[in-house]
């Protein structure tokens, strides 16, 4: 079932920059879709339009049925430095007026699933970059979103940490039956995570290729995965 349709969407900012023009794609319920393209092609703008943080100048973003619960993970963890891990993770529940007991329980559950059971009282300054990102993901998942939007969340992490978080993300998406739209500029990451990779043109961004990938699990060292990466990379190199 189609969850989301983006139809002929355009966005121009007040400074005259045309970020998107004629952006068209659909996302099915339960899919993991990556938006892949060069820096400045409008990937993050597209994500913010879907989240409702920006409004399109042209075109429409429509939902099949009521707008679902959304979670958003930004490139920077943006944690509250004065609050511990548990308080940071339960923030969206506090804002919704969920009781403290229920909010703590839901936040603890997600933190445990992300390997942070023993760090609930730690402060952000005491955490590594990967742990901070895990808290940011936990905060998004505590609200039990149907659609998770992720804006290059692992770009600043070292490769082992990035791969571990990729694996955790796939596990959580499968367990919670979430739809995920993931922004990245990494061919390898997009190929490893996605059911489909949507390749964008340079600004103003639009979709120039829709690359379906075989179902996982995937082996990063296999010939099959190398072939998947080659297909995605070739789509990136094709003329717009």
Secondary structure, DSSP 8 states (H G I E B T S, - for coil): -EEEEEEEEEEE-TTS-EEEEEEEEEEETT-EEEEE--TTSSHHHHHHHHHTSS--SEEEEEESSS---EEEE-SS----TTSBHHHHHTHHHHHTT--HHHHHHHHHHHHHHTT-GGGTT-BGGGS-HHHHHHHHHHHHHHT--SEEEEESTTTTS-HHHHHHHHHHHHHHHHHHT-EEEEEES-HHHHHHH-SEEEEE-SSSB-EEEEEE---S---TTSHHHHHHHHHHHHHHHS--
